[in-house]
Amino acid sequence: MKNTLIIIVGVLICLFIFQPTVDADSGQLYKVNVETLTLRDAPNQSATVLGYLKIGAKVTVFLQSDGWGSTYYNGKEAWVSLNMLEEKNGFPDAAVSGESGKGDPQLITEENEEEEPKAETIQQYKDEKLEELDEKEHTTAGITHKDKNLEGQRKQSGEKTLAGYHFIIDPGHGGKDPGAVRSELYEKTITLSTAKKVDELLRDKGASVTLTRTDDTFIPVEERVQLSNSTTADAFISLHYNTFKDQSISGIDTFYNNVDESQQLAVAIQRSLVNHVKFTNRGSKQASYQVLRENKHPALLIELGFISNPEERKLVRTDTYQEKAAKGIVSGLENYFNND
Ligand SMILES: [Zn+2]
């Protein structure tokens, strides 16, 4: 126990010392291409102004959301309009659409308007390290075993454990927005096939389900949120697959925005998912994605593995993997909604 504490403190100190490295290494580098760029505290034109940058200044963008990018300014999270920026590095997914997307800000705002949580912000990185430590400490604490037992009992009895519940399942991307693409694997294709498996399992459990798309159609993020807000859903779950420029990065993340039910649901689903698919547990984390932030219902965005990681790319495209992931999500929902 004492050793664990020493390790935690050590890791925190290291994280503090190495912050700038994590920072500079994980985002996408842009250059300001207007006279003055405004930094705001939220991704919208009426948000509070935090400061300004001059033409030519470099900006590292971590998260992208609806034409806005998040960065850090004087130690605070700040948002900039991506239309005012020019890309510095190659944009890895741009080549996929067959257009000469290089340096075209349109491509960022339209094709990637749904936020891709490829950014490892400093906070996320810290959370991940802490959760990893937390996991190690608790592997024998019986938490995961308890969940497995519960699940076993329910499977045997074939109970309609989610009868009366309504879920919205949101396959990320679609149509002109392929999401991440690696080696001819399109994120939009596997988010849809996974969502259909989740849909089927949920119906087996007696739940009603709304899918935000059932085919390869482009649906703007606002519409996905509107659909959720116009119903009495018990939860909204957006499915994604992740990418990162470092191919060795792997694992599953579950994002939430509201620190209430959404956070608790995120913890339940993340735990169940990792138990089912045996991928690295990157933890549940708070993120300000529009699809979560503006949702009236408990809402999650799950990154079900990295298609930039060659091993995970091979697995995540298979029915076997997607079925396991679907079971993990549904068991997580059962654990959460039957433990009130
Ligand atoms: Zn995605």
Residues whose N, C-alpha, C, O or C-beta is under 5 A from the ligand:
A	BS01	ZN	E115 G172 G179 H240 Y241
